[in-house]
Amino acid sequence: MKLHFFYLAFALTLIGFISACKDGELDPNKPGLLVPLTVEHDLSLPAIEVNGTRLHAEAFGHPDSALLIVLHGGPGSDYRYLLRCKAFAEQGYRVIFYDQRGAGLSKRHPASDFTINVMFDDLEAVIQYYRKSPNQKVFLLGHSWGGMLAAGFINNKTLPISGVIVGEPGGFTYDQMNEYVSRSRSFGLLTEALNDATYVDQLLSGSEDDHQILDYKFTLWASSGDDEESPIGNTGPLQEWRGGYVSFNALFGIAQRDGFDWTANLHQYQTPVLFIYSERNTAYGLEHAKKVASAFPNVQLFRCAGEGHDMLSFDQGWNNCFPTMLDYLNQLK
């Protein structure tokens, strides 16, 4: 397989880095060397303390406006790729972004600290942190895993949610999620993007406590999904800060071990739900969208033309989705 100049330069740089580590000049676990610092090590980052953790978080818009909580994908990604959603603040909403526990620039935790319920508890704590009064409406906007988190929260928590937008959630049951994941990661194991992402495994290894090394490798692996051979159909690479490998591995492992079904109570949620799926993601499609969305009794399906899975991150997808999302929110505001 032909190695592009970029990857050759990257490989040579990485080999030099490893050689320096062996000579004692550099420590790959030194904060900030491989990946950006988290809120633990960079106190200038915006952060909140909730539910026994420190989360990288930002808020835009008037504090008394209706809350719009933006939930990023993963597990283990960050909210950088969803920052276009700041536009809702100019439309009268208080837009809240946070990197989920152990992800992005938030505090790192051992695998034992992760459960599905603690992710729901974190979301509830974020809402309570920013909510100024019981009458302040709360909306959820969840993409991919974030859409799953939103549905699971509504299914398992009693805190009233005034409306929810989900963008291609893998599934609200384990079987649905597994079906989608198997299709979305079905491109060949010898594709160039995946080969380049896994090449680093030959040079760097890390235990569960080596968050910097693990996050670095995880970020490379996750970026292979942006390759043109991937069925998810993205029209470009995502802008992200730092992947959270331990959070991804722990939560995905829990799902594989225990399974999940977050649909038992969704039929009680009578509020309309906006469910977005994309034109270019061949692993998803209308049929999977209908299957997942059927757990809600009142769903508006919206097809985002010209874009793939990360439809809210690119110009065409955002321009297609934003008016529909805003109209949906304004009808419930």
C-alpha positions, 0 to 999 in steps of 0.5 A, spaced: 500 500 500 502 506 498 504 511 503 502 518 502 507 523 504 503 526 510 503 519 513 511 518 512 512 524 515 508 522 521 511 515 521 518 518 521 516 523 526 513 518 531 519 514 530 524 519 532 519 521 538 519 514 541 527 514 540 527 520 544 523 517 549 527 511 550 533 515 551 530 518 557 529 525 553 521 525 553 516 521 557 509 520 553 505 520 559 507 527 560 501 532 560 500 535 554 505 532 550 501 527 545 494 530 546 491 537 549 491 538 557 484 536 560 481 541 565 485 537 571 492 540 568 490 546 564 486 551 569 484 556 564 479 551 561 472 553 562 470 547 567 464 545 572 464 541 578 458 536 578 457 529 580 464 528 583 468 530 577 470 536 573 467 537 566 470 541 560 464 545 559 461 552 556 455 556 556 452 561 551 446 565 551 442 569 556 442 564 563 434 565 563 433 562 556 430 555 555 436 551 556 439 547 550 444 541 552 448 539 546 450 531 547 456 529 543 458 522 540 462 517 542 462 515 547 469 518 548 469 524 543 468 531 545 463 537 543 468 541 538 465 538 532 458 540 534 460 548 536 456 550 530 450 549 535 452 556 538 448 559 533 442 557 537 444 562 542 443 568 537 436 565 537 434 566 544 436 559 547 442 558 553 446 553 549 450 548 554 456 544 551 460 539 555 465 534 554 462 527 558 466 524 563 473 522 561 472 524 554 475 530 550 478 535 555 474 533 561 477 529 567 480 522 566 477 516 570 479 509 571 474 504 568 471 502 574 468 509 575 464 508 569 456 506 569 451 507 564 447 510 570 453 515 572 452 518 565 445 519 566 447 522 573 452 527 570 447 529 565 442 531 570 447 534 574 449 539 568 442 540 567 441 542 575 447 546 575 445 551 569 438 551 570 436 557 574 428 556 575 423 550 575 420 553 570 426 554 565 425 549 559 430 544 558 431 541 551 436 536 549 440 535 542 444 529 542 448 526 536 450 519 535 452 516 542 449 523 544 442 521 541 442 514 545 444 518 551 438 523 550 433 517 549 436 513 555 435 519 560 428 520 558 427 513 559 430 512 566 430 519 569 423 523 571 426 530 570 422 533 565 425 534 558 421 539 553 423 537 547 429 532 544 433 532 537 437 526 535 441 525 530 443 518 527 443 515 534 446 508 533 440 505 537 436 505 543 437 497 544 443 493 544 441 489 538 439 496 534 446 499 536 450 492 534 447 492 527 449 499 526 456 499 528 457 492 524 455 496 518 458 503 520 465 499 521 464 494 515 470 497 511 476 493 510 481 492 515 486 493 510 484 500 508 489 505 508 486 510 513 485 504 518 492 501 517 495 508 518 491 509 524 493 502 527 500 503 525 502 507 531 500 500 535 507 498 533 510 504 537 506 506 543 503 501 548 499 504 554 496 501 560 489 503 563 492 509 567 496 511 561 491 516 558 495 520 554 497 514 550 491 511 550 487 517 548 492 519 542 491 512 539 484 512 540 483 519 536 487 516 530 483 510 530 476 514 530 479 518 525 479 512 520 471 513 520 472 519 516 476 516 510 472 516 503 471 508 504 467 509 510 460 508 509 458 513 514 459 518 508 462 524 511 464 529 507 471 531 511 474 530 517 471 532 524 474 537 528 476 534 535 480 536 541 482 529 544 478 522 544 477 518 551 479 511 550 478 509 557 471 512 557 469 509 550 472 502 552 468 502 559 462 504 556 462 499 550 464 494 554 458 494 559 453 494 553 457 488 550 456 485 557 450 487 560 446 489 553 441 495 554 434 497 552 432 504 553 425 503 550 421 501 556 418 508 558 419 512 551 412 511 549 410 515 555 414 521 552 408 524 548 412 530 546 414 531 539 421 528 537 425 531 531 429 525 529 435 526 523 438 521 519 443 523 513 443 521 506 450 519 505 450 514 511 449 508 507 450 504 514 444 508 517 438 509 512 431 510 512 429 503 515 434 503 521 431 510 522 424 508 522 426 502 527 430 506 532 425 512 532 419 507 533 420 507 540 417 514 541 410 515 539 410 522 536 416 522 531 418 527 525 423 524 521 428 529 517 433 527 512 439 531 511 440 531 504 448 531 501 451 529 508 453 523 512 453 521 519 456 528 522 451 532 518 451 538 523 459 539 522 459 541 515 456 547 511 451 543 507 449 539 513 448 544 518 445 549 513 440 544 511 438 542 518 439 548 522 432 551 520 428 545 521 431 544 528 430 551 530 423 551 527 422 545 532 425 548 538 421 554 537 414 550 536 415 547 543 419 553 547 
